[in-house]
Amino acid sequence: MSEEFAPPQSGGTGQPKGLLQQMEELMAALNADLSALDADLQATGGPGQGRRQENEAG
């Protein structure tokens, strides 16, 4: 097996990351991105505000 297909290494420890750890890191990054996007949309009065008001009134 060539080294091209070796699993990615974590930092400089030489130990491969577990799948669960990789997923947790990806989910944390996604959550941070979504939080930033939500803050931007709320600050600019994004399209979500109209839908929320319509749903609450109905």
Backbone hydrogen bonds in HBPLUS format (Angstrom, degrees):
<---DONOR---> <-ACCEPTOR-->    atom                        ^
c    i                          cat <-CA-CA->   ^        H-A-AA   ^      H-
h    n   atom  resd res      DA  || num        DHA   H-A  angle D-A-AA Bond
n    s   type  num  typ     dist DA aas  dist angle  dist       angle   num
A0005-PHE N   A0002-SER O   3.42 MM   3  6.14 155.9  2.48 114.9 118.5     1
A0006-ALA N   A0003-GLU O   3.17 MM   3  5.15 168.2  2.18 108.8 110.4     2
A0010-SER N   A0015-GLN O   3.26 MM   5  6.15 167.9  2.27 142.8 146.0     3
A0013-THR N   A0010-SER O   3.29 MM   3  6.38 146.0  2.42 148.3 154.0     4
A0022-GLN N   A0018-GLY O   3.03 MM   4  6.34 160.7  2.07 154.4 159.7     5
A0023-MET N   A0019-LEU O   2.94 MM   4  6.17 161.4  1.97 152.1 157.0     6
A0024-GLU N   A0020-LEU O   2.90 MM   4  6.12 156.3  1.96 148.8 155.4     7
A0025-GLU N   A0021-GLN O   3.00 MM   4  6.22 157.3  2.05 149.2 154.8     8
A0026-LEU N   A0022-GLN O   2.95 MM   4  6.20 159.7  1.99 150.3 156.1     9
A0027-MET N   A0023-MET O   2.85 MM   4  6.02 160.6  1.89 150.5 156.0    10
A0028-ALA N   A0024-GLU O   2.94 MM   4  6.09 153.3  2.02 143.9 151.1    11
A0029-ALA N   A0025-GLU O   3.00 MM   4  6.22 157.5  2.05 146.9 152.7    12
A0030-LEU N   A0026-LEU O   2.88 MM   4  6.10 159.9  1.92 149.7 155.6    13
A0031-ASN N   A0027-MET O   2.85 MM   4  5.97 158.9  1.89 146.6 152.5    14
A0032-ALA N   A0028-ALA O   3.00 MM   4  6.20 156.1  2.06 144.5 150.6    15
A0033-ASP N   A0029-ALA O   2.98 MM   4  6.24 157.9  2.03 148.1 154.1    16
A0034-LEU N   A0030-LEU O   2.88 MM   4  6.10 162.0  1.91 154.1 158.9    17
A0035-SER N   A0031-ASN O   2.91 MM   4  6.06 152.9  1.98 146.0 153.6    18
A0036-ALA N   A0032-ALA O   3.01 MM   4  6.21 157.3  2.06 146.4 152.0    19
A0037-LEU N   A0033-ASP O   2.94 MM   4  6.17 157.5  1.99 148.0 154.5    20
A0038-ASP N   A0034-LEU O   2.86 MM   4  6.01 159.3  1.90 147.1 152.7    21
A0039-ALA N   A0035-SER O   2.97 MM   4  6.17 157.9  2.02 146.2 151.9    22
A0040-ASP N   A0036-ALA O   2.96 MM   4  6.21 157.0  2.01 147.1 153.4    23
A0041-LEU N   A0037-LEU O   2.90 MM   4  6.15 161.5  1.93 152.9 157.7    24
A0042-GLN N   A0038-ASP O   2.92 MM   4  6.11 160.2  1.96 150.7 156.1    25
A0043-ALA N   A0039-ALA O   2.98 MM   4  6.08 150.9  2.07 144.4 152.3    26
A0044-THR N   A0040-ASP O   3.06 MM   4  6.26 143.1  2.21 144.1 153.4    27
A0046-GLY N   A0041-LEU O   2.65 MM   5  4.48 166.2  1.66 147.7 147.7    28
A0045-GLY N   A0042-GLN O   3.42 MM   3  5.06 157.8  2.48  92.9  99.2    29
A0049-GLN N   A0046-GLY O   3.35 MM   3  6.29 165.3  2.37 127.2 129.0    30
A0052-ARG N   A0048-GLY O   3.14 MM   4  6.33 154.7  2.21 148.2 154.9    31
A0053-GLN N   A0049-GLN O   3.14 MM   4  6.37 162.4  2.17 153.5 157.2    32
A0054-GLU N   A0050-GLY O   3.06 MM   4  6.26 160.5  2.10 149.5 154.8    33
A0055-ASN N   A0051-ARG O   3.03 MM   4  6.16 161.4  2.06 148.6 153.3    34
A0056-GLU N   A0052-ARG O   3.00 MM   4  6.18 153.3  2.07 147.6 154.9    35
A0057-ALA N   A0053-GLN O   3.00 MM   4  6.15 153.7  2.07 148.1 154.8    36
A0058-GLY N   A0054-GLU O   3.09 MM   4  6.20 143.4  2.23 143.2 152.2    37
